[in-house]
Amino acid sequence: ADDWILWNGSSTSVTTFVSPQPVEATDDAFWDQFWADTATSVQDVFALVPAAEIRAVREESPSNLATLCYKAVEKLVQGAESGCHTEKERQIVLNCCRLLTRILPYIFEDPDWRGFFWSTVPGAGRGGGDEDDENARPLAESLLLAVTDLLFCPDFTVQSHRRSTVDTAEDIHSIDSCEYIWEAGVGFAHSPQPNYIHDLNRTELLKLLLTCFSEAMYLPPSSDSSNTNPWVQFFCSTENRHALPLFTSLLNVVCAYDPVGYGIPYNHLLFSDYREPLVEEAAQVLIVTLDYDSSTSSSPTVDGTTTGTAMDDVDPPGPDNLFVNYLSRIHREEDFQFILKGVARLLSNPLVQTYLPNSAKKIQFHQELLVLFWKLCDFNKKFLFFVLKSSDVLDILVPILYFLNDARADQSRVGLMHIGVFILLLLSGERNFGVRLNKPYSVRVPMDIPVFTGTHADLLIIVFHKIITSGHQRLQPLFDCLLTIVVNVSPYLKSLSMVAANKLLHLLEAFSTTWFLFSAVQNHHLVFFLLEVFNNIIQYQFDGNSNLVYAVIRKRNVFHQLANLPTDSQSIQKGLQRKKKSPEPISRTNSQDGVSMEGSRPAAPAEPGTLKASLVATPGIDKLTEKSQVSEDGTMRSLEPEASQLSPEGNPPAALSDGEPWSGEASHSWRDRRRLSSASSSGQWTPTPDWVMSWKSKLPLQTIMRLLQVLVPQVEKICIDKGLTDESEILKFLQHGTLVGLLPVPHPILIRKYQANSGTAMWFRTYMWGVIYLRNVDPPIWYDTDVKLFEIQRV
């Protein structure tokens, strides 16, 4: 207990506090020691109040811990009432804030204490005993309302609008907090003078808010989306009179932040940046308040439009969560521009290469930004369409591809890989995304990939190839998603580079080996996806894609082998034997990688001992997406699930139920799911001739076979006639060739669009809180407490 003495300066008070004897709530002299006098920092409070002490008080003298929490909240309420005009009052508020931030996780980790903040404190009148109903608020509500008032407290967290003495200071209850929004941007044009004291105070209050919301970490993951976080629910309700200005303040502070330090090299080393900790805290509070399962939303769609026209007169009532509601109702072009530019600027920051090492500041909160961007696109369809309307979407794409490529070998960054892929899956469901990818790629961010000249589509394919062939084992559940994205954009790709074309064929070669096809129940889906890519490009974009056609002709034996895939038991067994000889999941050979880009570093695995948070399994691609058919005029119509019951991948419904479930059924832990190098881990499934026949007969090879039938003899003839070995001549011939009238009738374009579902909502919740847990190390708010939403593991 000595640490508490250092802080309070009196040993008797500490022993009294930990002793089972309750201290009266009216004993102000005793309680005031906890927050008066000493100016401390939040780090001091964490150092001086050890975990063991808090747990001891919780077990030995629960009534004292209860009184301490109640008194600390009371002090915050008084500070909010009075407006914190004196330095002493501000110091008390900050100390109470720090103390509650320290103690709350220990209250959440004990199920017996969980309801404590939601109970009313008997006889806890606010001094004057105003109206009884006011006094009967649960402690949690009083705490949240006090913190929101304090976040708009003139001269404490916002600039005062009056230049006068304390006597006429603004009454905190009469001010219109919409005039005190922290930063210009959405819905607010005036940018207040930066004030680092206000930034520090806001950061401490937001840290306390985040700690209040973190009760979610102490409940195990559940698929029941109805269990909403009561703290967030109250905070984002109409009870919070500052909901709108607070939402705009958080959003604007994040999107207006420019970390480069006014472009002066090394500026960030000379001046402490008080804005960055505030921006990080704001981003974290914002994504937690937006934790909302849109798949169960009662409103017709979350963007405030019914499924009819986008401009219906009556907006349906949006979600009860006001933050989600406000986010879904942003609609002005200039607001979208401000948000998109801000997010793109911050996501691109880690990619900014300067010639002076460490001269530019690098931000660390890109994962929170990706969650925020996801929420924006998921809850506000108008924003999604705005993003895809111009090539600005590429300013989001390139950083995501950079992060995916950089994290592919690092086991501690599996979550980052998933969210990057989820965002690209969501974008790929819209035709405009595929069209935008045709823009030439000239940025040249140093990445550990082969040098190429081409478009953003080439970049995407080359990075995906790198993830599949040289990522770690835990990324295999993402292969379906990666290839679905390529299928979705393929009908719009005007001209692939030779490097990208070869990468696609290398993937087909790897995925169509007999051992791979026969070693797991759904491996053949990957071949179907790739064939669909080739068919889309040949049928819809043949003219500009001579590189791909040439690559298909060169690797024609792969297609012939697929067409002649053996289906008898003996061959199946032989194929599986072959696998034992080559345990490598996907051959790295015959993928001429060539030289990597200048200035790039190879993707590194995690340092041993790195902490990571576990994640729940993600739903399979069939649950993540729904099929839509593109009609001739470019509009999409959703296909009825019954119609696509026998999907082009040719998996009869039964095939999904036997062996390992592809979707993240709870019974299978993450690690057990589909490993390429082992047959179905459940051990029951074995490939049979009937099973191979069931999908082999549906392989969509007609278009490619017809193409080979027509072009191979012509190409061979040119080679013989002209004695050619030079591919440029052959490419020239293919560029001018045409297959009009020779190919089968083009198939309709099928797009697999992301659909909201409770599985991904739960995945986002665990991912988001895992990131927040691991990023808050100074002070380590949740470290070593008994969290249940995820496990903290060491790599």
C-alpha positions in Angstrom: 0.0 0.0 0.0 3.1 2.3 0.1 2.4 3.6 -3.4 -0.9 5.1 -2.4 0.9 6.9 0.5 3.4 8.6 -1.9 0.5 9.9 -3.7 -1.7 11.0 -0.8 0.9 11.7 1.7 -0.8 10.0 4.6 -0.4 6.3 5.5 -3.4 6.1 7.8 -5.8 7.0 4.9 -4.5 4.1 2.8 -4.8 1.4 5.5 -8.2 2.8 6.3 -9.1 2.5 2.6 -8.0 -1.1 2.1 -9.4 -2.2 5.5 -12.8 -3.8 5.5 -14.1 -1.0 7.6 -16.2 1.3 5.4 -15.3 5.0 5.3 -18.3 7.3 5.3 -19.1 9.0 2.0 -19.5 12.3 3.9 -15.9 12.2 5.1 -14.7 14.8 2.6 -11.4 15.3 4.2 -10.6 11.6 3.6 -11.8 11.4 0.0 -10.4 14.7 -1.2 -6.9 13.4 -0.7 -7.4 11.2 -3.8 -7.7 14.1 -6.2 -6.7 17.3 -4.5 -3.3 19.1 -4.4 -0.7 17.0 -6.2 -0.5 17.7 -9.9 0.0 14.2 -11.4 -0.1 12.8 -14.9 -2.1 9.7 -15.9 1.2 7.8 -16.1 1.8 8.7 -12.4 -1.6 7.4 -11.4 -0.9 4.1 -13.2 2.5 3.8 -11.5 1.2 4.7 -8.0 -2.0 2.6 -8.0 -0.9 -1.0 -8.8 -3.3 -3.6 -10.1 -2.9 -5.8 -7.0 -4.0 -2.9 -4.7 -7.2 -2.3 -6.8 -8.1 -5.9 -6.7 -7.4 -6.1 -3.0 -9.8 -3.2 -2.3 -12.3 -4.8 -4.6 -12.2 -8.0 -2.7 -11.6 -6.8 0.9 -13.4 -3.5 1.2 -15.9 -3.3 -1.7 -17.9 -0.5 -0.1 -14.8 1.7 0.0 -14.1 1.1 -3.7 -17.8 1.8 -4.5 -17.6 5.1 -2.5 -14.4 6.1 -4.3 -16.0 5.6 -7.7 -19.1 7.5 -6.6 -17.2 10.4 -5.1 -14.9 10.6 -8.2 -18.0 10.8 -10.5 -19.5 13.4 -8.1 -16.4 15.5 -8.5 -16.7 15.3 -12.3 -20.4 16.3 -12.1 -19.6 19.2 -9.9 -16.8 20.3 -12.2 -19.3 20.1 -15.2 -21.9 22.1 -13.2 -19.5 24.9 -12.1 -17.7 25.1 -15.5 -14.2 24.5 -14.0 -13.2 28.2 -13.7 -10.3 27.8 -11.3 -7.0 25.9 -11.8 -7.8 23.9 -8.7 -11.1 22.7 -10.0 -9.5 21.7 -13.3 -6.8 19.8 -11.5 -9.5 17.9 -9.5 -11.4 17.0 -12.6 -8.3 15.7 -14.3 -7.2 13.6 -11.3 -10.7 12.1 -11.0 -10.5 11.3 -14.7 -7.2 9.5 -14.3 -8.2 7.6 -11.3 -11.4 6.3 -12.9 -9.4 5.4 -16.1 -7.2 3.3 -13.8 -10.0 1.6 -11.8 -12.7 0.9 -14.3 -11.1 -2.1 -16.1 -10.9 -3.8 -12.7 -14.6 -3.2 -12.1 -15.4 -4.6 -15.6 -13.3 -7.7 -15.2 -15.4 -8.9 -12.2 -18.9 -10.1 -13.2 -20.2 -9.3 -9.7 -19.3 -5.6 -10.2 -20.5 -5.2 -13.7 -23.9 -3.8 -12.8 -22.4 -1.4 -10.3 -22.2 1.7 -12.5 -25.8 1.0 -13.7 -27.2 1.1 -10.2 -28.3 4.3 -8.6 -26.5 5.4 -5.4 -29.0 5.5 -2.5 -29.3 9.0 -1.0 -26.9 10.4 -3.5 -28.6 13.7 -3.9 -26.6 16.4 -5.6 -26.4 18.6 -2.5 -29.4 20.7 -3.2 -31.7 17.8 -3.8 -33.2 19.4 -6.9 -35.6 17.1 -8.7 -35.7 13.5 -7.4 -35.7 12.0 -10.9 -32.5 13.8 -11.7 -30.9 12.4 -8.6 -31.9 8.8 -9.5 -29.7 8.6 -12.5 -27.4 5.5 -12.7 -23.8 6.4 -11.9 -22.8 5.5 -15.5 -25.2 8.1 -17.0 -24.1 10.8 -14.6 -20.4 10.0 -15.5 -21.0 10.1 -19.3 -23.1 13.3 -19.1 -20.5 15.0 -17.0 -17.7 14.0 -19.4 -19.6 15.3 -22.4 -20.3 18.6 -20.7 -16.6 18.9 -19.8 -15.6 18.3 -23.4 -17.3 21.7 -24.2 -16.1 23.6 -21.2 -14.9 27.1 -22.1 -11.2 27.7 -21.1 -10.8 24.1 -20.2 -11.4 22.1 -23.4 -12.7 24.8 -25.8 -11.7 28.5 -26.4 -14.0 30.8 -24.5 -16.0 33.1 -26.7 -16.1 35.9 -24.1 -13.1 38.0 -23.2 -14.0 38.8 -19.6 -13.6 38.1 -16.0 -14.8 35.0 -14.1 -18.0 36.8 -12.9 -19.6 36.8 -16.3 -18.1 33.5 -17.5 -20.3 31.5 -19.8 -22.8 29.3 -18.0 -22.0 25.8 -19.2 -25.7 24.9 -19.4 -26.7 27.7 -21.6 -23.9 27.5 -24.2 -24.7 26.1 -27.6 -21.9 23.5 -28.0 -22.4 23.5 -31.8 -20.6 26.9 -31.7 -17.7 25.2 -30.0 -16.9 22.4 -32.4 -13.2 21.6 -32.1 -12.2 21.8 -35.8 -13.5 23.0 -39.1 -14.8 20.4 -41.6 -18.2 18.7 -41.8 -20.9 21.1 -40.7 -18.5 23.7 -39.3 -16.5 26.3 -41.1 -14.5 28.0 -38.4 -11.1 26.6 -37.4 -10.4 27.6 -33.7 -6.9 28.6 -32.7 -4.9 25.5 -31.7 -4.4 25.3 -27.9 -2.3 22.5 -26.7 -3.7 22.7 -23.1 -7.2 22.2 -24.4 -5.9 19.3 -26.6 -4.3 17.6 -23.6 -7.5 18.0 -21.5 -9.7 16.6 -24.3 -7.3 13.7 -24.7 -7.6 12.8 -21.0 -11.4 13.0 -21.1 -11.6 10.9 -24.3 -9.3 8.3 -22.7 -11.8 8.0 -19.8 -14.7 7.7 -22.3 -12.9 4.9 -24.2 -12.3 3.2 -20.9 -16.0 3.4 -20.0 -16.9 1.9 -23.4 -14.3 -0.9 -23.0 -16.7 -3.0 -20.9 -17.2 -4.8 -24.2 -13.8 -6.3 -23.9 -14.8 -8.2 -20.8 -17.6 -10.2 -22.5 -16.9 -13.2 -24.6 -17.6 -12.9 -28.4 -21.2 -13.8 -29.2 -23.1 -14.0 -32.4 -26.1 -12.3 -30.7 -25.9 -8.8 -32.2 -28.6 -7.6 -29.8 -26.2 -7.3 -26.9 -25.4 -3.7 -27.4 -22.9 -1.9 -25.2 -24.9 0.1 -22.6 -22.3 2.8 -22.3 -22.2 3.4 -26.0 -25.9 3.1 -26.3 -26.5 5.9 -23.7 -23.7 8.1 -25.0 -25.0 8.0 -28.5 -28.7 8.6 -27.5 -30.8 11.8 -27.4 -29.9 11.9 -23.7 -26.5 13.3 -24.7 -27.3 16.9 -25.7 -23.8 17.3 -27.2 -24.1 14.2 -29.5 -24.0 16.2 -32.7 -21.1 18.7 -31.9 -19.1 15.8 -30.4 -19.6 13.6 -33.4 -18.5 16.4 -35.7 -15.6 17.4 -33.5 -14.2 13.9 -33.4 -14.7 13.4 -37.2 -13.2 16.8 -38.1 -10.2 16.5 -35.7 -9.3 13.2 -37.4 -9.9 14.2 -41.0 -8.3 17.7 -40.7 -5.1 16.4 -39.1 -1.9 16.8 -41.1 1.0 15.0 -39.5 3.7 16.2 -41.9 4.5 19.2 -39.7 4.1 22.0 -42.2 6.5 20.4 -44.6 9.7 21.3 -42.6 12.0 18.3 -42.3 12.6 17.0 -38.8 9.9 19.4 -37.5 8.3 16.7 -35.5 11.5 16.2 -33.6 11.7 19.8 -32.5 8.1 20.4 -31.5 6.0 18.1 -29.5 2.8 17.4 -31.5 -0.1 17.7 -29.0 -2.6 17.1 -31.7 -1.6 13.5 -32.6 -2.5 11.9 -29.2 -5.9 13.7 -29.5 -6.4 12.5 -33.1 -5.6 8.9 -32.1 -8.0 9.0 -29.1 -10.7 10.7 -31.3 -10.3 8.0 -33.9 -10.6 5.2 -31.3 -13.7 6.8 -29.6 -15.3 7.4 -33.0 -15.0 3.8 -34.3 -16.2 2.4 -30.9 -19.3 4.6 -31.0 -19.9 3.3 -34.6 -19.8 -0.3 -33.6 -23.3 -1.2 -34.9 -24.5 -4.3 -36.7 -26.1 -2.9 -39.9 -27.3 -6.4 -40.9 -30.0 -6.3 -38.2 -30.9 -2.6 -38.8 -34.6 -2.0 -38.8 -34.4 0.8 -41.3 -34.7 -0.2 -44.9 -31.1 0.7 -45.7 -28.7 2.4 -43.4 -28.0 5.3 -45.8 -31.3 6.9 -45.1 -32.9 5.9 -48.4 -35.5 3.3 -48.9 -34.8 0.7 -51.5 -36.8 2.9 -53.9 -35.3 6.0 -55.3 -32.4 7.7 -53.6 -34.4 10.9 -53.2 -37.6 9.8 -51.5 -39.4 12.5 -49.6 -39.6 10.8 -46.3 -36.5 9.5 -44.7 -37.2 6.5 -42.6 -36.2 6.8 -39.0 -32.5 5.9 -38.8 -30.8 3.8 -36.2 -31.2 4.9 -32.5 -27.4 5.3 -32.3 -27.1 9.0 -33.2 -23.5 8.7 -34.3 -24.4 6.0 -36.8 -27.4 8.1 -37.8 -25.3 11.3 -38.3 -22.7 9.4 -40.2 -25.3 7.9 -42.6 -26.8 11.3 -43.2 -23.7 13.2 -44.4 -24.5 14.1 -48.0 -22.8 17.3 -49.1 -20.1 16.8 -51.8 -17.7 19.2 -50.0 -18.1 17.1 -46.7 -17.3 13.9 -48.6 -14.3 15.5 -50.2 -13.0 16.7 -46.9 -13.4 13.2 -45.3 -11.9 11.3 -48.3 -9.0 13.7 -48.7 -8.3 13.5 -44.9 -8.4 9.7 -44.7 -6.3 9.3 -47.9 -3.7 11.8 -46.6 -3.4 9.9 -43.3 -3.4 6.4 -44.9 -0.7 7.5 -47.3 1.5 9.0 -44.5 3.4 5.8 -43.7 4.2 5.5 -47.5 5.7 9.0 -47.7 9.3 8.4 -48.7 11.8 11.2 -48.2 15.4 11.4 -49.0 16.2 12.2 -45.4 15.7 9.2 -43.1 13.1 9.9 -40.2 12.6 13.4 -41.4 8.9 13.1 -41.7 6.5 12.1 -38.9 4.9 8.6 -39.4 1.5 8.0 -37.8 0.6 4.7 -36.2 -3.2 4.7 -36.3 -3.8 3.4 -39.8 -5.8 0.4 -38.5 -8.3 2.7 -36.8 -8.5 4.7 -40.0 -9.3 1.6 -42.0 -12.1 0.7 -39.6 -13.4 4.3 -39.9 -13.3 4.1 -43.7 -15.1 0.8 -43.6 -17.8 2.2 -41.4 -18.2 5.2 -43.7 -18.7 3.0 -46.8 -20.9 0.5 -45.0 -23.3 3.0 -43.4 -23.3 5.7 -46.0 -23.9 4.4 -49.5 -23.7 8.0 -50.9 -20.2 8.3 -49.6 -19.3 4.9 -51.2 -20.5 6.2 -54.6 -18.7 9.5 -54.1 -15.4 7.6 -53.4 -15.9 5.6 -56.6 -16.9 8.5 -58.7 -13.4 9.8 -59.3 -9.9 8.3 -59.3 -9.5 9.5 -55.7 -10.4 5.9 -54.7 -6.9 5.0 -55.9 -5.5 7.1 -53.1 -7.2 4.7 -50.7 -6.3 1.6 -52.8 -2.5 2.1 -53.0 -2.0 2.5 -49.2 -4.2 -0.6 -48.6 -2.1 -2.6 -51.1 1.0 -1.3 -49.4 -0.1 -2.5 -46.0 -1.3 -5.9 -47.3 2.0 -6.5 -49.0 4.0 -5.3 -46.0 2.1 -7.3 -43.4 1.8 -10.6 -45.4 4.6 -12.4 -43.5 3.7 -11.0 -40.1 1.5 -13.3 -37.9 0.7 -10.4 -35.6 -0.9 -8.4 -38.4 -3.5 -10.9 -39.6 -6.3 -8.5 -38.6 -4.8 -5.7 -40.8 -4.7 -8.1 -43.7 -8.4 -9.0 -43.2 -9.7 -5.5 -43.0 -7.7 -4.4 -46.0 -9.2 -7.3 -48.0 -12.7 -6.6 -46.7 -12.5 -3.0 -47.9 -11.4 -4.0 -51.3 -14.1 -6.7 -51.5 -16.7 -4.0 -50.6 -15.3 -1.6 -53.3 -15.0 -4.4 -55.9 -18.8 -4.9 -55.8 -19.2 -1.6 -57.7 -18.5 -1.4 -61.4 -16.8 1.9 -61.1 -14.0 0.4 -59.0 -13.0 -1.9 -61.8 -13.1 0.9 -64.3 -10.9 3.1 -62.1 -8.2 0.4 -61.9 -7.3 1.1 -65.5 -5.5 4.3 -64.6 -1.8 3.9 -65.1 0.2 3.4 -62.0 3.1 5.8 -61.7 3.4 6.6 -58.0 6.2 4.1 -57.4 5.8 3.6 -53.7 8.8 1.3 -52.8 7.2 -2.2 -52.4 8.7 -5.6 -52.3 7.1 -6.7 -55.6 8.5 -7.1 -59.1 9.1 -4.0 -61.2 6.3 -3.5 -63.8 4.9 -0.9 -66.1 1.1 -0.9 -66.1 -2.1 0.1 -64.3 -3.5 0.0 -60.8 -5.1 -3.3 -61.8 -1.6 -4.8 -62.4 -0.5 -3.6 -59.0 -3.5 -5.2 -57.4 -2.9 -8.6 -59.1 0.8 -8.6 -58.4 0.3 -7.8 -54.7 -2.4 -10.5 -54.4 -0.1 -13.0 -56.1 2.6 -12.1 -53.6 0.2 -12.6 -50.6 -0.9 -16.0 -51.9 2.5 -17.3 -52.7 4.6 -15.8 -49.9 2.3 -14.9 -47.1 2.0 -17.1 -44.0 -0.4 -20.0 -43.4 -3.0 -18.1 -41.4 -3.9 -16.1 -44.6 -5.4 -19.0 -46.4 -9.0 -18.3 -45.4 -8.5 -15.0 -47.4 -7.7 -16.7 -50.8 -11.3 -16.9 -51.7 -11.8 -13.2 -50.9 -8.7 -12.2 -52.9 -9.8 -14.1 -56.0 -13.4 -12.9 -55.7 -12.1 -9.3 -55.8 -10.2 -10.1 -59.0 -13.3 -11.8 -60.5 -15.4 -8.8 -59.7 -13.1 -6.3 -61.4 -12.0 -8.6 -64.3 -14.8 -7.6 -66.9 -13.5 -4.0 -66.8 -9.8 -4.5 -67.1 -8.7 -3.1 -70.5 -5.1 -4.2 -70.7 -3.1 -6.3 -68.3 0.7 -6.1 -68.3 2.7 -9.2 -69.1 3.9 -9.4 -65.4 0.3 -9.5 -64.1 -0.8 -12.0 -66.8 1.9 -14.4 -65.9 1.0 -14.1 -62.2 -2.6 -15.1 -62.9 -1.4 -18.1 -64.8 1.1 -19.0 -62.2 -1.8 -19.1 -59.6 -3.9 -21.3 -61.9 -0.9 -23.6 -62.3 -0.4 -23.9 -58.6 -4.1 -24.3 -57.8 -4.8 -26.9 -60.5 -2.2 -29.5 -59.4 -4.0 -32.8 -58.5 -2.7 -32.9 -55.0 -4.0 -29.4 -54.3 -7.4 -30.1 -55.9 -7.9 -33.3 -54.0 -6.6 -32.3 -50.6 -9.5 -30.2 -49.4 -13.2 -30.1 -50.1 -13.3 -26.5 -51.4 -9.9 -26.0 -53.0 -11.4 -26.4 -56.5 -13.3 -23.2 -55.9 -10.1 -21.3 -56.4 -9.7 -22.8 -59.9 -13.3 -21.8 -60.8 -12.6 -18.2 -59.7 -9.5 -18.0 -61.9 -11.3 -19.5 -64.9 -14.0 -17.0 -64.4 -11.4 -14.2 -64.5 -10.0 -15.5 -67.8 -13.4 -15.9 -69.3 -14.5 -12.4 -68.3 -11.4 -10.8 -69.9 -11.5 -12.9 -73.1 -15.3 -12.3 -73.6 -15.4 -8.6 -72.6 -11.9 -7.2 -73.0 -10.2 -9.3 -75.6 -9.0 -6.4 -77.7 -6.5 -4.8 -75.2 -5.4 -8.0 -73.6 -2.9 -9.6 -76.0 -0.5 -10.2 -73.0 -3.0 -12.3 -71.2 -4.0 -14.2 -74.4 -0.3 -14.9 -75.1 0.2 -16.1 -71.6 -2.8 -18.5 -71.9 -1.4 -19.9 -75.2 2.0 -20.4 -73.6 0.5 -22.2 -70.7 -2.2 -24.1 -72.6 -1.1 -27.4 -71.2 -2.5 -26.3 -67.8 -6.0 -26.0 -69.3 -5.7 -29.3 -71.2 -4.7 -31.0 -67.9 -7.7 -29.6 -66.2 -10.0 -30.8 -69.0 -8.5 -34.2 -68.7 -8.4 -34.4 -64.9 -8.5 -38.1 -63.9 -11.5 -39.0 -61.8 -10.8 -42.7 -60.9 -9.9 -43.7 -57.3 -6.4 -44.8 -58.3 -5.4 -41.5 -59.8 -7.0 -39.6 -56.9 -4.8 -41.5 -54.5 -1.7 -41.0 -56.7 -2.4 -37.2 -56.7 -2.6 -37.2 -52.9 0.7 -39.2 -52.7 2.4 -36.6 -54.8 1.4 -34.0 -52.2 3.3 -35.8 -49.5 6.5 -35.4 -51.5 6.1 -31.6 -51.9 4.8 -30.2 -48.7 5.2 -26.6 -49.9 1.7 -25.2 -50.1 2.1 -23.4 -53.4 5.2 -23.8 -55.5 7.2 -20.6 -55.6 9.0 -21.9 -58.7 8.2 -20.9 -62.3 7.0 -17.5 -61.1 9.7 -15.3 -62.5 9.7 -12.7 -59.8 12.6 -10.7 -61.2 14.0 -7.7 -59.3 12.0 -6.0 -56.6 11.4 -2.3 -56.7 14.2 0.0 -55.7 14.2 1.1 -52.0 11.9 -1.7 -50.9 12.4 -3.9 -47.9 11.2 -7.6 -47.9 8.1 -8.2 -45.8 9.3 -9.3 -42.4 7.7 -11.8 -40.0 6.8 -10.6 -36.5 9.5 -10.2 -34.0 9.3 -13.2 -31.6 7.4 -12.1 -28.5 5.2 -9.6 -30.3 1.8 -9.3 -28.7 -1.2 -10.0 -30.8 -5.0 -10.2 -30.1 -6.8 -13.3 -31.3 -9.7 -12.9 -33.8 -13.0 -14.7 -34.3 -13.2 -16.6 -37.6 -14.7 -14.7 -40.6 -17.7 -16.0 -42.5 -17.1 -17.9 -45.7 -17.3 -16.2 -49.0 -20.8 -17.6 -49.6 -22.0 -15.8 -46.5 -19.9 -12.7 -47.0 -21.3 -12.0 -50.5 -24.4 -12.3 -52.6 -24.4 -12.7 -56.3 -25.7 -10.0 -58.6 -26.0 -10.2 -62.4 -25.0 -7.2 -64.5 -27.5 -6.5 -67.2 -26.7 -4.9 -70.6 -27.4 -1.4 -69.4 -25.0 -1.8 -66.5 -27.6 -2.1 -63.7 -27.3 -5.0 -61.3 -30.0 -7.4 -60.1 -29.6 -9.6 -57.2 -29.8 -13.3 -58.0 -32.2 -15.3 -55.8 -30.2 -17.7 -53.6 -32.3 -20.7 -54.8 -31.3 -20.0 -58.4 -27.6 -20.0 -57.5 -27.9 -23.0 -55.2 -25.8 -24.8 -57.8 -23.4 -22.1 -58.3 -21.0 -21.9 -61.2 -18.3 -23.2 -58.8 -20.4 -26.4 -58.9 -20.6 -27.2 -55.3 -23.8 -29.1 -54.6 -25.2 -27.9 -51.3 -24.1 -31.2 -49.7 -20.5 -30.5 -50.4 -20.7 -27.5 -48.1 -21.9 -29.5 -45.2 -19.5 -32.3 -45.2 -15.8 -32.0 -44.2 -14.7 -28.7 -42.8 -17.3 -25.9 -42.9 -15.9 -23.0 -45.0 -17.8 -20.4 -43.0 -16.5 -19.7 -39.5 -18.7 -22.0 -37.6 -17.9 -21.5 -33.9 -17.0 -25.2 -33.4 -13.9 -24.8 -35.5 -11.2 -22.6 -34.0 -9.4 -20.3 -36.4 -6.3 -22.5 -36.5 -8.2 -25.6 -37.4 -9.7 -24.1 -40.5 -8.6 -25.2 -44.0 -4.9 -25.7 -44.2 -3.7 -26.2 -47.7 -1.1 -28.6 -46.6 -3.3 -31.0 -44.8 -6.4 -32.9 -46.0 -9.5 -31.8 -44.2 -8.5 -31.4 -40.6 -11.6 -33.1 -39.4 -10.1 -36.3 -40.9 -13.4 -37.6 -42.2 -13.5 -36.3 -45.6 -11.8 -38.1 -48.5 -12.1 -37.3 -52.2 -14.2 -39.7 -54.2 -14.6 -40.2 -58.0 -18.2 -38.9 -57.8 -17.2 -35.8 -55.9 -14.5 -35.0 -58.5 -17.0 -35.6 -61.3 -19.6 -33.3 -59.7 -17.4 -30.2 -60.2 -15.1 -31.3 -63.0 -18.1 -31.4 -65.3 -18.9 -27.8 -64.5 -15.4 -26.4 -65.1 -16.1 -23.4 -67.4 -13.4 -24.2 -70.0 -15.4 -23.8 -73.3 -14.4 -20.2 -74.1 -10.7 -20.9 -73.4 -10.7 -24.2 -75.4 -12.3 -22.4 -78.3 -9.7 -19.6 -78.1 -6.8 -22.1 -78.1 -8.4 -24.1 -81.0 -8.5 -21.0 -83.1 -5.3 -19.2 -82.2 -2.7 -21.9 -81.5 -2.5 -23.2 -85.1 -2.2 -19.6 -86.3 0.6 -18.8 -83.9 2.4 -22.0 -84.7 2.2 -21.3 -88.4 3.7 -17.8 -87.9 6.6 -19.3 -85.9 7.3 -21.9 -88.6 6.8 -19.5 -91.6 9.0 -16.7 -90.2 11.3 -18.9 -88.1 10.2 -16.7 -85.2 11.2 -17.1 -81.6 10.6 -13.5 -80.8 7.4 -12.9 -78.7 7.0 -9.3 -79.8 6.0 -10.4 -83.3 3.5 -12.9 -81.9 2.1 -10.2 -79.6 1.7 -7.9 -82.5 -0.3 -10.6 -84.4 -2.5 -11.2 -81.3 -3.1 -7.5 -80.9 -4.6 -7.3 -84.4 -6.4 -10.6 -84.2 -10.1 -10.9 -83.5 -12.3 -13.7 -82.2 -15.6 -12.0 -83.1 -18.2 -14.7 -84.0 -15.8 -17.5 -83.0 -16.3 -17.6 -79.2 -19.4 -19.0 -77.4 -22.1 -16.4 -76.6 -20.8 -14.2 -73.8 -22.0 -15.3 -70.4 -23.7 -12.7 -68.1 -21.3 -10.9 -65.8 -21.7 -12.1 -62.2 -20.5 -9.8 -59.4 -20.3 -11.1 -55.8 -21.2 -8.1 -53.7 -20.4 -7.8 -50.0 -23.5 -8.1 -47.8 -23.6 -7.0 -44.2 -23.9 -10.0 -41.8 -23.6 -10.5 -38.1 -20.5 -12.6 -38.5 -18.5 -9.7 -39.9 -20.0 -7.3 -37.4 -18.6 -9.6 -34.6 -15.3 -9.9 -36.4 -15.0 -6.1 -36.6 -15.8 -5.7 -32.9 -13.1 -8.2 -31.8 -10.6 -6.7 -34.3 -11.3 -3.1 -33.2 -11.0 -3.7 -29.5 -7.9 -5.9 -30.1 -6.2 -2.9 -31.9 -7.3 -0.5 -29.2 -6.0 -2.8 -26.4 -2.6 -3.2 -28.0 -2.2 0.5 -29.1 -2.9 1.9 -25.6 0.4 1.2 -23.9 1.2 4.5 -22.3 -0.5 4.2 -19.9 -1.4 0.5 -20.4 -5.1 0.8 -19.6 -6.2 -2.8 -20.0 -2.9 -4.6 -19.8 -3.0 -7.8 -17.6 -6.7 -7.5 -16.9 -9.0 -10.4 -17.6 -10.4 -9.6 -21.0 -12.8 -12.1 -22.6 -13.5 -10.8 -26.1 -10.1 -12.0 -27.4 -6.9 -13.6 -26.1 -3.7 -11.8 -26.0 -1.0 -14.1 -27.4 2.7 -13.8 -28.1 4.0 -14.6 -31.6 
